Amino acid sequence: MSKNKRNGLTVLMLIFLAGSAFVAGYFANDMVASQNGSAHAQEEFDIFWEAWERIDSSYIGDLPENKERTYAAIRGSMQTLDDPYTVFVEPVARQIEREQLEGIFGGIGAYVSRPEDGGSIVLDPIPGNPAEAAGIVAGDVLQAVDGTLVTAEMTVADVADLVKGEKGTAVILTILHPGENEAVEISVIRGDILIPSVVYRLLDEDQNIGYIRLSRFSGESGEEVARAIQDLQDQGSEQFILDLRQNRGGLLNAAVNVADHFLDGGPVLLQQSKDEGERSFDATSTTLEQDAPLVVLVDGGSASASEIVAGALQDRERATLIGSESTFGKGSVQLVYDLSDGSSVHVTSARWFTPDRTQLDGEGVPPDIFVELTQEAIDNGRDEVLNRAIQFLQEGK
């Protein structure tokens, strides 16, 4: 894939990527349970109904239904906890959340990009996904989506909006294959997208630096990062950049496994919960890259499992963190209880701390080196954070 494509690529994961991937990171390592309800301390709740009896008899306006009052009471009582992640979700919203987590929406499985100097939007299929199976090849120019022309004024996001749709439905893409003179129409059935969580390469700017981009923490991320490190080592890389920007998180075990590749034993994080007290998650004595200079890139979109890795490598003085802002500050675990009417409560049951006992939740992890992002750099597609990381590794400061 060309450098321009790499700089401009965006995955057409559609609603599945925009929605459920974030939800998966937001509830990193969460557990889902169900319950039929519990006995209420009725004598302590009588005052609620006593108050509403007075309101019912005297209020001049329209009164809410009993269910609305109950939901409002739950939400109001939860606000006293002062915890943004312990929340009540009504039935319709909970069903949407379930659908996102179950992945009923999908995409075509292709990267879409536009060259830095402008020009046509091109596609690059992800192996093993619907776009490749339908006949999309690398370098295909996308001319229309379901008959709607793709114009020069459209952004990549605009094109994604045209292509998105429900899993199992078809989208007609008008494509001009490389070297061809006539466009063809290709029908692609939207489906679940199989996309690796890791993209890696030797940097064009410095072939001594191996770049690893981790987009989420999935069950395969530990192995994917291991393969990336080993391949980059074989290619001659002696320094590494681990990019966790906009990585919303994922599985706790995946975070521990990724950190383990760079640490020789010792704690990765501490978890404090009501039932278990404090528990330490430790790295093993087996490490793939213990000594090579390492930079971790973070931003405000680095959340949850990303913060575990960033905090561990920073506290253990294994890596230098470079970014435009501190990480998101989502360092807690929620249990999700489905209630009998289809609603749910999400209850914070544990919080995470770095090896030096710095709380992640509500705090985040600050970079060691802050990089100011300018609008001019953004408009011209310059990655100032990555450039600063390259400079740091080359100059050692």
C-alpha positions as CSV (number, residue, x, y, z in Angstrom):
1,M,0.0,0.0,0.0
2,S,1.4,3.4,-0.9
3,K,2.4,6.0,1.7
4,N,-0.4,8.3,0.5
5,K,-2.9,5.5,1.0
6,R,-1.6,4.7,4.4
7,N,-1.8,8.4,5.5
8,G,-5.4,8.7,4.2
9,L,-6.9,5.3,4.9
10,T,-10.1,4.9,6.8
11,V,-11.8,1.6,7.3
12,L,-15.4,1.4,6.0
13,M,-16.6,-0.3,9.1
14,L,-19.7,1.9,9.0
15,I,-22.0,1.8,12.0
16,F,-20.3,-1.3,13.3
17,L,-17.0,0.5,13.6
18,A,-18.4,3.9,14.7
19,G,-20.7,2.3,17.3
20,S,-19.9,-1.1,18.5
21,A,-16.2,-0.8,18.5
22,F,-16.4,2.2,20.8
23,V,-18.9,0.4,23.0
24,A,-16.5,-2.6,23.2
25,G,-13.7,-0.3,24.4
26,Y,-16.0,1.7,26.7
27,F,-16.9,-1.4,28.6
28,A,-13.4,-3.0,28.5
29,N,-13.4,-6.3,30.3
30,D,-17.0,-5.8,31.4
31,M,-19.2,-8.7,32.2
32,V,-22.9,-9.0,31.3
33,A,-25.4,-10.7,33.7
34,S,-29.1,-10.9,34.2
35,Q,-31.4,-10.8,37.2
36,N,-35.1,-10.8,37.9
37,G,-34.9,-8.0,40.4
38,S,-34.4,-7.8,44.1
39,A,-36.5,-7.1,47.1
40,H,-36.9,-3.5,47.8
41,A,-36.7,-2.0,51.2
42,Q,-40.3,-0.9,50.9
43,E,-40.5,0.9,54.2
44,E,-37.6,3.2,53.2
45,F,-39.2,3.8,49.7
46,D,-42.7,4.7,51.0
47,I,-41.8,8.3,51.2
48,F,-41.3,8.4,47.4
49,W,-44.9,7.3,46.9
50,E,-46.1,9.5,49.7
51,A,-44.7,12.5,47.9
52,W,-46.2,11.4,44.6
53,E,-49.6,11.0,46.2
54,R,-49.5,14.7,47.1
55,I,-48.4,15.5,43.5
56,D,-51.1,13.4,42.0
57,S,-53.8,15.1,44.0
58,S,-52.6,18.7,43.6
59,Y,-50.4,19.1,40.4
60,I,-52.2,21.2,37.7
61,G,-50.2,19.9,34.7
62,D,-50.0,16.6,33.0
63,L,-48.5,13.8,35.1
64,P,-46.0,11.2,33.9
65,E,-46.7,7.5,33.7
66,N,-45.6,5.4,36.7
67,K,-42.8,3.8,34.6
68,E,-41.4,7.2,33.7
69,R,-41.4,8.1,37.4
70,T,-39.6,4.8,38.2
71,Y,-37.0,5.4,35.6
72,A,-36.5,9.0,36.8
73,A,-36.1,7.7,40.3
74,I,-33.4,5.2,39.3
75,R,-31.5,7.8,37.3
76,G,-31.7,10.4,40.1
77,S,-30.5,8.0,42.7
78,M,-27.6,6.9,40.5
79,Q,-26.5,10.5,40.2
80,T,-25.8,10.5,43.9
81,L,-22.9,8.1,43.2
82,D,-21.1,10.7,41.2
83,D,-19.9,8.0,38.8
84,P,-20.5,8.7,35.0
85,Y,-20.2,5.0,34.2
86,T,-22.8,3.7,36.7
87,V,-25.9,4.3,34.6
88,F,-29.5,3.3,33.8
89,V,-30.3,2.4,30.2
90,E,-33.9,2.3,29.1
91,P,-35.2,-0.7,27.0
92,V,-35.0,0.9,23.5
93,A,-31.5,2.2,24.1
94,R,-30.4,-1.1,25.7
95,Q,-31.6,-3.0,22.6
96,I,-29.6,-0.7,20.3
97,E,-26.6,-1.3,22.6
98,R,-27.1,-5.1,22.4
99,E,-27.3,-4.9,18.6
100,Q,-24.1,-2.9,18.4
101,L,-22.2,-5.3,20.7
102,E,-23.6,-8.3,18.7
103,G,-22.5,-6.7,15.5
104,I,-25.7,-6.9,13.5
105,F,-24.5,-3.9,11.4
106,G,-21.6,-4.4,9.1
107,G,-19.5,-3.0,6.3
108,I,-17.8,-3.9,3.1
109,G,-14.3,-4.4,4.5
110,A,-12.2,-2.0,2.6
111,Y,-9.9,0.9,3.2
112,V,-10.9,4.1,1.5
113,S,-8.4,6.9,0.8
114,R,-7.8,10.0,-1.3
115,P,-4.3,11.1,-2.2
116,E,-2.8,14.0,-0.4
117,D,-2.8,16.1,-3.6
118,G,-6.5,15.4,-4.1
119,G,-8.0,13.3,-6.8
120,S,-10.3,10.3,-6.9
121,I,-11.3,8.2,-3.9
122,V,-9.8,4.7,-4.2
123,L,-10.4,1.4,-2.4
124,D,-8.2,-1.2,-1.0
125,P,-9.9,-4.4,0.2
126,I,-9.1,-6.0,3.5
127,P,-8.3,-9.7,2.9
128,G,-11.1,-12.2,3.8
129,N,-13.9,-9.6,3.8
130,P,-16.9,-8.9,1.5
131,A,-15.3,-6.3,-0.7
132,E,-12.5,-8.7,-1.7
133,A,-14.9,-11.6,-2.2
134,A,-17.1,-9.4,-4.5
135,G,-14.1,-8.5,-6.8
136,I,-12.8,-5.2,-5.4
137,V,-9.1,-4.9,-6.0
138,A,-6.4,-2.5,-4.6
139,G,-6.5,0.8,-6.4
140,D,-10.1,0.6,-7.6
141,V,-11.5,4.1,-8.2
142,L,-14.9,4.5,-6.6
143,Q,-17.2,6.5,-8.9
144,A,-20.6,6.0,-7.5
145,V,-22.5,4.3,-4.6
146,D,-26.0,3.0,-5.4
147,G,-26.1,5.4,-8.3
148,T,-25.0,8.4,-6.4
149,L,-21.9,10.0,-7.9
150,V,-18.8,10.3,-5.8
151,T,-17.7,14.0,-6.3
152,A,-14.5,15.8,-5.5
153,E,-16.3,17.7,-2.8
154,M,-17.1,14.6,-0.8
155,T,-15.0,13.6,2.1
156,V,-14.1,10.1,3.1
157,A,-16.7,10.4,5.8
158,D,-19.3,11.4,3.2
159,V,-18.5,8.3,1.2
160,A,-18.7,6.1,4.3
161,D,-22.2,7.5,4.9
162,L,-23.2,6.4,1.4
163,V,-21.9,2.9,1.8
164,K,-23.1,2.2,5.4
165,G,-26.1,0.0,5.9
166,E,-27.5,-3.1,7.7
167,K,-25.6,-6.3,7.7
168,G,-26.8,-8.7,5.0
169,T,-28.0,-6.0,2.6
170,A,-26.4,-5.1,-0.8
171,V,-24.7,-2.0,-1.9
172,I,-23.9,-1.3,-5.6
173,L,-20.4,0.2,-6.2
174,T,-19.5,1.7,-9.5
175,I,-15.8,0.9,-9.9
176,L,-13.0,1.6,-12.4
177,H,-10.4,-1.1,-12.1
178,P,-6.7,0.0,-12.5
179,G,-5.7,0.0,-16.2
180,E,-9.3,-0.3,-17.4
181,N,-11.2,2.3,-19.4
182,E,-14.8,1.3,-18.6
183,A,-16.4,1.3,-15.2
184,V,-18.2,-1.8,-13.8
185,E,-20.9,-2.2,-11.2
186,I,-20.1,-4.5,-8.3
187,S,-22.7,-5.7,-5.7
188,V,-21.2,-6.1,-2.3
189,I,-23.2,-7.8,0.5
190,R,-22.5,-6.0,3.8
191,G,-21.3,-8.3,6.6
192,D,-19.2,-8.7,9.7
193,I,-15.8,-7.2,9.1
194,L,-12.7,-9.2,9.9
195,I,-10.0,-6.6,10.4
196,P,-6.7,-7.1,12.2
197,S,-6.2,-4.9,15.1
198,V,-2.6,-4.2,14.1
199,V,-1.0,-2.5,11.1
200,Y,2.8,-2.2,11.1
201,R,5.7,-1.1,8.9
202,L,9.2,0.2,8.8
203,L,8.9,4.0,8.6
204,D,9.9,5.6,5.3
205,E,11.5,8.4,7.2
206,D,13.8,6.0,9.1
207,Q,14.1,2.4,8.3
208,N,15.5,1.7,11.7
209,I,12.2,2.5,13.3
210,G,9.4,0.0,13.4
211,Y,5.9,1.5,13.6
212,I,3.0,-0.5,15.1
213,R,-0.6,0.9,15.0
214,L,-3.0,-0.9,17.4
215,S,-6.6,0.1,16.8
216,R,-8.3,-2.0,19.5
217,F,-7.6,-4.7,22.1
218,S,-9.1,-7.9,20.8
219,G,-8.5,-11.5,21.7
220,E,-5.9,-11.7,18.9
221,S,-4.1,-8.4,19.6
222,G,-1.4,-10.0,21.8
223,E,-0.4,-12.4,19.0
224,E,-0.7,-9.7,16.3
225,V,1.6,-7.4,18.2
226,A,4.0,-10.2,18.8
227,R,4.2,-11.0,15.1
228,A,4.6,-7.4,14.2
229,I,7.6,-7.0,16.6
230,Q,9.2,-10.2,15.3
231,D,8.8,-9.2,11.7
232,L,10.0,-5.7,12.2
233,Q,13.0,-7.1,14.1
234,D,13.8,-9.4,11.2
235,Q,13.6,-6.4,8.9
236,G,16.3,-4.6,11.0
237,S,14.2,-2.4,13.3
238,E,16.0,-1.4,16.4
239,Q,13.5,1.2,17.7
240,F,9.8,1.1,18.0
241,I,6.7,3.3,18.0
242,L,3.5,1.9,19.4
243,D,0.5,4.0,18.3
244,L,-2.5,3.9,20.6
245,R,-4.2,7.1,19.4
246,Q,-8.0,6.8,19.1
247,N,-7.8,3.2,20.5
248,R,-10.9,3.0,22.7
249,G,-9.7,-0.1,24.5
250,G,-11.1,-3.7,24.5
251,L,-10.1,-6.7,26.5
252,L,-8.1,-6.5,29.8
253,N,-6.1,-9.6,29.1
254,A,-5.2,-8.3,25.7
255,A,-3.8,-5.1,27.3
256,V,-1.7,-7.2,29.8
257,N,-0.4,-9.4,26.9
258,V,0.6,-6.4,24.8
259,A,2.4,-4.7,27.7
260,D,4.1,-8.1,28.5
261,H,5.9,-8.0,25.1
262,F,7.9,-5.0,26.4
263,L,8.2,-5.8,30.1
264,D,10.2,-8.4,32.0
265,G,7.9,-9.4,34.9
266,G,6.5,-7.0,37.4
267,P,3.0,-5.4,37.6
268,V,1.1,-4.1,34.5
269,L,-1.8,-2.8,36.5
270,L,-3.6,-3.0,39.9
271,Q,-7.3,-3.7,40.0
272,Q,-9.4,-2.8,43.1
273,S,-12.8,-4.3,43.4
274,K,-15.4,-4.5,46.2
275,D,-15.4,-8.3,46.3
276,E,-11.7,-9.2,45.6
277,G,-9.9,-6.2,47.1
278,E,-6.7,-5.5,45.3
279,R,-5.4,-7.7,42.5
280,S,-2.2,-7.3,40.6
281,F,-1.9,-8.3,36.9
282,D,1.7,-9.0,36.2
283,A,3.9,-9.4,33.1
284,T,5.7,-12.7,32.6
285,S,9.5,-13.1,32.5
286,T,9.3,-13.7,28.7
287,T,9.7,-10.6,26.7
288,L,10.1,-9.9,23.0
289,E,11.6,-6.5,23.1
290,Q,13.0,-5.5,26.5
291,D,15.6,-3.0,25.7
292,A,14.9,-1.3,22.3
293,P,13.9,2.4,22.6
294,L,10.2,2.6,22.6
295,V,7.7,5.5,22.2
296,V,4.0,5.2,22.8
297,L,1.6,7.7,21.0
298,V,-1.6,8.7,22.9
299,D,-4.4,11.2,22.7
300,G,-7.7,11.9,24.2
301,G,-9.2,9.0,22.4
302,S,-6.8,6.5,24.0
303,A,-9.1,4.9,26.6
304,S,-9.4,1.9,28.9
305,A,-7.1,-0.9,27.9
306,S,-5.0,1.7,26.0
307,E,-4.5,3.5,29.2
308,I,-3.4,0.3,31.0
309,V,-0.6,-0.2,28.5
310,A,0.4,3.4,28.4
311,G,0.4,3.8,32.2
312,A,2.3,0.6,32.7
313,L,5.1,1.4,30.2
314,Q,5.4,4.9,31.6
315,D,5.5,3.9,35.2
316,R,8.0,1.1,34.5
317,E,10.1,3.6,32.6
318,R,10.0,1.3,29.6
319,A,8.6,3.9,27.1
320,T,8.3,7.6,26.5
321,L,4.7,8.8,26.0
322,I,4.2,11.5,23.3
323,G,0.9,13.0,22.5
324,S,-1.3,16.1,22.0
325,E,-3.3,15.6,25.3
326,S,-3.8,13.2,28.2
327,T,-5.6,10.0,27.7
328,F,-9.4,9.7,28.1
329,G,-9.5,8.6,31.8
330,K,-11.7,5.5,31.6
331,G,-10.1,3.1,34.1
332,S,-13.0,1.1,35.5
333,V,-15.0,-2.1,35.0
334,Q,-18.8,-2.2,34.7
335,L,-21.1,-5.1,35.4
336,V,-24.1,-4.9,33.1
337,Y,-27.4,-6.2,34.6
338,D,-30.3,-6.7,32.3
339,L,-33.6,-6.0,34.1
340,S,-37.0,-7.7,33.5
341,D,-38.5,-5.0,31.3
342,G,-35.5,-4.9,28.9
343,S,-33.8,-2.0,30.6
344,S,-30.4,-2.4,32.3
345,V,-28.1,-0.9,34.9
346,H,-24.4,-0.6,34.4
347,V,-22.6,-0.7,37.7
348,T,-18.9,0.2,38.3
349,S,-17.5,-2.8,40.2
350,A,-13.7,-2.2,40.0
351,R,-11.1,0.5,39.2
352,W,-7.7,0.3,37.7
353,F,-4.4,1.8,38.9
354,T,-1.0,2.0,37.3
355,P,1.9,0.1,38.8
356,D,2.8,3.3,40.8
357,R,-0.9,3.4,42.1
358,T,-2.0,6.3,39.9
359,Q,-5.8,6.1,39.4
360,L,-6.7,5.9,35.7
361,D,-10.4,6.6,36.1
362,G,-11.2,10.2,35.7
363,E,-7.5,11.1,35.5
364,G,-6.0,9.6,32.4
365,V,-2.3,9.3,31.6
366,P,-0.4,12.5,30.6
367,P,2.2,12.3,27.9
368,D,5.8,12.8,28.8
369,I,6.1,15.1,25.8
370,F,3.2,17.2,24.7
371,V,2.8,18.2,21.0
372,E,0.7,21.1,20.0
373,L,-1.5,20.3,17.0
374,T,-1.9,23.2,14.5
375,Q,-4.7,23.6,12.1
376,E,-2.3,24.2,9.3
377,A,-0.7,20.8,10.0
378,I,-4.1,19.1,10.1
379,D,-5.2,20.7,6.9
380,N,-2.0,19.6,5.1
381,G,-2.1,16.0,6.5
382,R,1.0,16.3,8.6
383,D,1.2,14.0,11.6
384,E,3.1,16.2,14.1
385,V,2.9,13.7,16.9
386,L,4.5,10.9,14.8
387,N,7.1,13.4,13.5
388,R,8.0,14.3,17.1
389,A,8.3,10.7,18.0
390,I,10.7,10.1,15.1
391,Q,12.7,13.1,16.1
392,F,12.9,11.9,19.7
393,L,14.1,8.4,18.7
394,Q,16.7,9.8,16.2
395,E,18.0,12.5,18.6
396,G,17.4,10.7,21.9
397,K,15.4,13.7,23.3
